[in-house]
């Protein structure tokens, strides 16, 4: 696939192997180590906004491109650390690739068209080749450093390579026990796309909803100031933000980054009175299920973070009706990463600004693989 394969696309033994090797990169202790990258990138965005506000005390801007850059910045720092500059270039290329893939998917399907040397097809192949080359250079350099004993292993790539090497050693250098270079490249591409896209859309819709519902913005800010004051947020404090977590969950319910998920049925399965044959592909319309009045009650179409005041399981009454990150054994491995990044960024925004929707804001969610604001998010920021 031109955009990314990786663990999300694999099945059976290959999926199990990749998931096992990648898991160490997303453990809580590793997440704590990445908190500085979250803070640094978020703080850079805050500083940009403060410069734009200047002496006036407030300004109107489209926050969407800044939030996209923030999450691209975070994934560049936390995934590739010392290779941060090359990481930024990969982020830009992957973003362009996603837009081209959607453009291609929306055109009239003609068998074999994707093999023709059209301008679109040529550009997509050029991007895929450049991304692969950049990632291979980063991985080769890291491998040389690792063999020399001075490689960084506190970023996602370092942890992944260390875990991969350990898996190979434990298997007695069995050929298929670890990932190949191609596999590692695909996982890095997935880090980029999934890591950047998920958090950026969560943050932008959170700012939109807190602008529309200022009472929740006030409650979130009061909690943030009570926990941190104006100090730098820390891991334990971010984990104890109850109101902020409720708001993020309700935004994910309203605007899940991926609006629909596909799952294939391996063997004949009975669901109530329904028998689903093996081989059937089922589409799970996340955005519809998460707004269904039968599942969520009569206020399902209202923005009400209070429904998550006692956690997700109480809000869903034990049903699988909330799955913005998927569910079961294939639940998104980067869920905690995305939530912690969103909490850090939102905390810093709430510490420094109050905000409201501009009259030039047009509400138009649309899908470029993830659910994005078609005309941006024009918001008026006020310096606190």
C-alpha positions in Angstrom: 0.0 0.0 0.0 1.3 3.5 -0.9 0.3 5.1 2.4 1.1 2.5 5.1 0.7 -1.2 5.9 2.0 -2.2 9.3 0.3 -4.0 12.1 -3.1 -2.6 11.4 -3.3 -4.3 8.0 -1.9 -7.8 9.0 -3.7 -11.0 10.0 -2.8 -14.2 11.8 0.8 -15.0 12.7 2.3 -11.9 11.1 -0.1 -9.6 13.1 0.7 -11.5 16.3 4.5 -11.2 15.7 4.4 -7.5 14.9 2.1 -6.6 17.8 4.4 -8.5 20.2 7.5 -6.6 18.9 5.8 -3.2 18.9 4.1 -3.5 22.3 7.1 -2.4 24.3 7.2 1.0 22.5 3.7 1.9 24.0 4.1 0.8 27.6 3.4 3.3 30.3 7.0 3.8 31.4 8.0 4.5 27.7 5.1 6.9 27.5 6.4 8.8 30.5 9.8 9.2 28.6 8.0 10.8 25.7 6.1 13.4 27.8 8.9 15.9 27.2 8.4 15.6 23.4 4.7 16.3 23.9 5.4 19.3 26.0 8.1 20.7 23.8 5.9 20.6 20.6 2.8 21.9 22.4 4.8 24.7 24.0 6.2 25.7 20.5 2.6 26.1 19.2 1.5 28.1 22.3 4.5 30.5 21.7 3.5 30.9 18.1 -0.1 31.8 19.1 1.2 34.3 21.7 3.4 36.0 19.2 0.4 36.3 16.8 -1.8 37.8 19.6 0.9 40.3 20.5 -0.2 43.4 22.4 -3.8 43.3 21.3 -4.6 40.4 23.7 -6.7 38.5 21.2 -6.6 37.4 17.5 -8.6 35.3 15.0 -6.8 32.4 13.3 -7.4 29.0 11.7 -6.1 26.7 14.4 -6.3 23.6 12.2 -2.9 23.9 10.4 -1.2 24.7 13.7 -2.7 21.6 15.3 -1.7 19.5 12.3 1.9 20.8 12.6 1.9 20.1 16.4 0.9 16.5 16.0 3.4 16.0 13.1 6.0 17.6 15.3 5.2 15.3 18.2 5.4 12.2 16.1 8.7 13.4 14.5 10.3 13.9 17.9 8.9 10.8 19.7 9.3 8.4 16.7 12.7 9.5 15.4 14.2 11.7 18.1 17.7 12.7 16.7 16.4 12.4 13.1 13.8 15.1 13.7 14.4 17.1 10.5 14.0 14.1 8.2 11.0 13.1 10.3 9.3 16.4 9.4 9.8 15.8 5.7 8.2 12.4 6.0 5.2 13.9 7.8 4.7 16.4 4.9 5.0 13.6 2.3 2.6 11.3 4.1 0.0 14.1 4.4 0.2 14.8 0.6 -0.1 11.0 -0.1 -3.3 10.7 2.0 -4.9 13.5 0.0 -3.9 12.0 -3.4 -5.2 8.5 -2.3 -8.6 10.0 -1.4 -8.6 11.9 -4.7 -7.9 8.7 -6.6 -10.6 6.8 -4.7 -13.2 9.4 -5.5 -12.6 9.2 -9.2 -14.5 6.9 -11.6 -13.1 3.4 -11.3 -11.5 2.0 -14.5 -9.8 -1.4 -14.3 -6.1 -1.1 -14.6 -6.1 2.8 -14.4 -3.8 2.8 -11.4 -1.0 1.2 -13.5 -1.1 3.9 -16.2 1.6 6.7 -15.9 -0.9 9.5 -15.2 0.3 12.6 -13.3 -1.5 11.5 -10.1 -0.1 7.9 -10.3 3.4 9.1 -11.0 3.3 11.6 -8.0 2.0 8.9 -5.6 4.8 6.5 -6.6 7.4 9.3 -6.3 6.2 10.1 -2.7 6.2 6.3 -1.8 9.8 6.0 -3.1 11.0 9.2 -1.3 9.4 8.1 2.0 10.9 4.7 1.8 14.3 6.1 1.0 14.2 8.6 3.9 13.0 5.9 6.4 15.7 3.4 5.2 18.4 6.0 5.7 17.1 6.7 9.2 16.9 3.0 10.1 20.3 2.2 8.6 21.9 5.0 10.5 20.3 3.9 13.7 21.3 0.3 13.1 25.0 1.4 12.7 24.7 3.4 15.9 23.2 0.4 17.7 26.0 -1.9 16.6 28.5 0.7 17.8 26.7 0.8 21.2 25.6 4.4 21.1 22.1 4.4 19.6 19.2 6.3 21.2 16.6 3.8 22.3 14.1 6.2 24.0 12.1 7.0 20.9 9.6 4.8 19.1 12.1 3.7 16.4 14.8 2.9 19.0 12.4 0.8 21.1 11.1 -1.0 18.0 14.6 -1.9 16.8 15.7 -3.0 20.3 12.6 -5.2 20.7 13.0 -6.6 17.2 16.7 -7.5 17.9 15.8 -9.1 21.2 13.1 -11.2 19.4 15.7 -12.4 16.8 18.2 -13.4 19.5 15.6 -15.2 21.6 14.6 -17.3 18.6 18.2 -18.3 17.9 18.3 -16.0 14.8 15.4 -17.9 13.2 14.8 -16.2 9.8 11.1 -15.2 10.2 11.1 -14.5 14.0 11.7 -10.7 13.6 10.7 -8.0 11.3 12.5 -7.3 8.0 13.7 -3.8 7.1 10.7 -3.5 4.8 8.4 -4.4 7.8 10.1 -1.8 10.0 9.7 0.8 7.3 5.9 0.0 7.0 5.5 0.3 10.8 7.3 3.7 10.8 5.0 4.9 8.1 2.0 3.7 10.2 3.4 5.5 13.3 3.4 8.7 11.2 0.0 8.4 9.7 -2.0 7.0 12.6 -0.1 8.9 15.3 -0.4 12.3 13.6 -3.9 12.0 12.2 -5.7 10.7 15.3 -4.5 13.3 17.7 -4.8 16.3 15.4 -8.5 15.6 14.6 -9.2 14.9 18.3 -7.7 18.2 19.3 -9.3 20.4 16.6 -12.8 19.1 17.3 -12.2 19.5 21.0 -11.3 23.2 20.5 -14.4 23.6 18.3 -16.7 21.9 20.9 -15.3 23.8 23.8 -15.8 27.0 21.8 -19.5 26.0 21.2 -20.0 25.0 24.9 -18.1 27.6 26.9 -19.4 26.2 30.2 -17.4 23.0 29.5 -14.3 25.1 28.6 -14.6 26.9 32.0 -14.9 23.6 33.9 -11.9 22.1 32.0 -9.8 25.2 32.7 -10.8 25.3 36.4 -9.6 21.6 36.7 -6.4 22.3 34.9 -5.5 25.3 37.0 -6.5 23.4 40.2 -4.2 20.5 39.3 -1.2 22.4 37.8 -1.7 26.2 38.2 0.4 27.7 35.6 3.2 25.1 36.1 4.4 22.5 33.5 2.0 19.5 33.4 3.4 16.2 34.6 2.4 12.6 33.9 0.5 11.9 37.1 -1.4 15.2 37.0 -2.5 14.5 33.4 -3.7 11.1 34.4 -5.9 12.7 37.1 -7.7 15.2 34.8 -11.3 13.8 35.1 -13.2 16.6 33.4 -10.7 16.9 30.6 -10.9 13.1 30.0 -14.7 13.2 30.0 -14.6 16.0 27.3 -12.1 14.1 25.2 -14.2 10.9 25.3 -17.4 12.9 24.3 -15.5 14.5 21.4 -14.3 11.1 20.3 -17.9 9.8 20.5 -19.2 12.8 18.4 -16.3 13.0 15.9 -14.4 9.7 15.9 -11.2 10.1 13.8 -12.1 7.1 11.7 -15.8 7.1 10.9 -16.1 3.5 9.8 -14.0 0.3 10.3 -14.0 -2.9 8.3 -13.6 -6.3 9.8 -13.6 -9.7 8.0 -15.4 -12.7 9.4 -13.0 -15.7 9.6 -15.6 -18.4 10.4 -19.4 -18.6 10.4 -20.6 -16.5 13.3 -24.0 -16.1 15.0 -25.0 -12.6 16.2 -28.4 -12.9 17.9 -30.7 -14.2 15.1 -28.2 -13.3 12.4 -25.8 -15.8 10.9 -22.8 -14.3 9.2 -20.9 -16.6 6.8 -17.1 -16.9 6.7 -15.4 -14.5 4.3 -17.9 -11.6 4.7 -16.5 -8.1 5.2 -18.5 -6.1 7.8 -18.4 -2.3 7.9 -18.7 -0.9 11.4 -20.0 2.7 11.1 -18.4 4.1 14.2 -19.9 7.6 13.9 -23.5 6.1 13.6 -23.2 3.6 16.4 -21.8 6.3 18.7 -24.7 8.6 18.1 -27.4 5.9 18.2 -30.3 6.9 20.5 -31.2 3.2 21.2 -27.7 2.7 22.6 -27.0 6.1 24.1 -30.4 7.4 25.1 -32.6 10.3 23.9 -29.7 12.8 24.4 -27.4 10.8 22.1 -27.2 13.8 19.6 -26.3 16.3 22.4 -22.8 17.1 23.4 -22.7 16.0 27.1 -19.4 14.9 28.6 -21.2 14.3 31.8 -22.2 10.9 30.4 -18.6 9.8 30.9 -18.4 11.0 34.5 -18.2 7.4 35.8 -16.0 6.1 33.0 -16.6 4.5 29.6 -18.0 1.1 30.8 -20.8 2.9 32.8 -21.5 5.2 29.9 -21.9 2.3 27.5 -23.7 0.1 30.0 -21.3 -2.7 29.2 -22.1 -2.6 25.4 -19.5 -2.2 22.7 -21.0 1.1 21.5 -17.9 3.3 22.0 -14.9 2.3 19.8 -13.1 5.3 18.4 -9.8 3.3 18.7 -11.4 0.0 17.7 -11.9 -2.8 20.2 -10.9 -6.3 21.2 -7.3 -7.7 20.6 -6.9 -5.3 17.6 -7.6 -2.2 19.6 -5.3 0.7 18.5 -1.9 0.1 20.1 -1.3 3.9 20.2 -4.5 4.8 22.1 -2.7 5.9 25.3 -0.1 7.8 23.3 -2.8 9.8 21.5 -4.8 10.5 24.7 -1.7 11.6 26.6 -0.6 13.9 23.8 -4.1 15.4 23.5 -4.2 16.0 27.3 -0.8 17.7 27.3 -1.7 20.0 24.4 -5.2 20.9 25.7 -3.9 21.6 29.2 -1.3 24.1 27.9 -4.0 25.7 25.6 -6.4 26.1 28.6 -3.6 27.5 30.8 -2.8 30.3 28.3 -6.0 31.1 26.4 -9.8 31.3 26.4 -11.3 30.8 22.9 -14.5 31.1 20.9 -15.7 30.4 17.4 -15.2 33.1 14.8 -18.2 34.2 12.7 -16.1 33.0 9.7 -16.2 29.4 11.0 -18.1 27.0 8.8 -19.0 23.6 10.3 -18.2 21.1 7.7 -16.7 17.8 8.9 -15.4 15.7 5.9 -13.3 12.7 5.5 -9.7 12.5 4.1 -9.2 9.1 5.6 -9.9 10.8 9.0 -12.7 13.2 9.9 -11.3 16.7 9.3 -12.8 20.3 9.3 -13.1 21.0 5.5 -12.8 24.7 5.8 -10.5 24.8 8.8 -11.3 25.9 12.4 -11.5 29.6 12.6 -11.3 30.5 16.3 -10.7 33.8 18.3 -8.1 33.3 20.9 -7.9 35.5 24.0 -4.7 35.7 26.1 -5.3 35.0 29.8 
